[in-house]
Amino acid sequence: MKPSLSILLTALACAAAAFPAQAQQEAPERAFYRVEAIVFTHAGGQPDAWPAPAPADHADALDPAWKAFAREQELSRAEDKEPSAETELEAALSVVETIASLESGEETLTEALLYPEPWLALESLSDPMAQASSRLEQSGAFQVRARLAWHQPLEESSAMKAVRIHDDIPVTVEWITLTPSGGLLRGGEPVGVVEDLNPTFHYRLDGTIRLRQRQFMHADLTLDWRVPEQIGPSSWPPWPIPSTEPELAVHRLQQSRTIRPGRFEYFDSEWLGVILRVTPYEPEEPVEQPPGEGDSPAESP
């Protein structure tokens, strides 16, 4: 067992023992789901686009695709270096973050031990959604623009996080700027955290999907399809100097309605369409291994 995994399991076991049994029983149960989305455009359609001097900012939403990319880079760096005090420190910090999420209620002990990591893009769609994507592409009437699958918890009467979905074609990029005195600014505001040093990308297809659980499950979709309206100076961003980024013509698909788990849900406009499927996640049962060839059967009394 890897040291980091051993540390994590030991720490979680200690955390479980530290939490009172009554508190664990009274903690609200949260369902765990696999969410999958396919975004496509109509081959013969035309986007009903309207000019927008600035794109809607979806950078604050959770981005499973970016999280998966960052995880791959992290694993690649870990494989290239020998175990050291630094790697042990990273493992310990990961344990601290997990325990903190347990104590704050953001994550339950069951989720930490039995469920996959939430908000992380999965490598592939499920078989039903993969077949749906293949049929869309083969029909010739649609063009798939984005696919995304992830796991997430969902709790009744709780404001759940929005998940960002986008293609890989940026239309504008927002960089930090340097003041004469050496200060860092983004959009005229001081940069306060390290993450703000990264550029903010706005993609041609960009938007969010958010699930809500009340008496029934709801899905809120906001998707923008952006195309440059003209080439030349524009007023975006307005600070600190005029930008050479083109203004954008934006077609928006914005819908909110009740959905049912396990069913294909269809959202549509004249240009954009979305197939959404939410299925309950079932933890795999442990598989009992048969006795090895060298094992001798227990002697009967």
Secondary structure, 3 states (H helix, E strand, C coil): CCHHHHHHHHHHHHHHHHCCHHHHHHCCCCEEEEEEEEEEEECCCCCCCEEECCCCCCCCCECHHHHHHHHHHHHHHHHHCCCCHHHHHHHHHHHHHHHHHHHHCCCCHHHHHHCCCCCCCCCCCCHHHHHHHHHHHHHCCEEEEEEEEEEEEECCCCCCCCEEEECCCEEEEECCEECCCCCEEECCEECCCHHHHCCEEEECEEEEEEEEECCCEEEEEEEEEEEECCCCCECCCCCCCCECCCCEEEEEEEEEEEECCCCEEEEECCCEEEEEEEEECCCCCCCCCCCCCCCCCCCCC
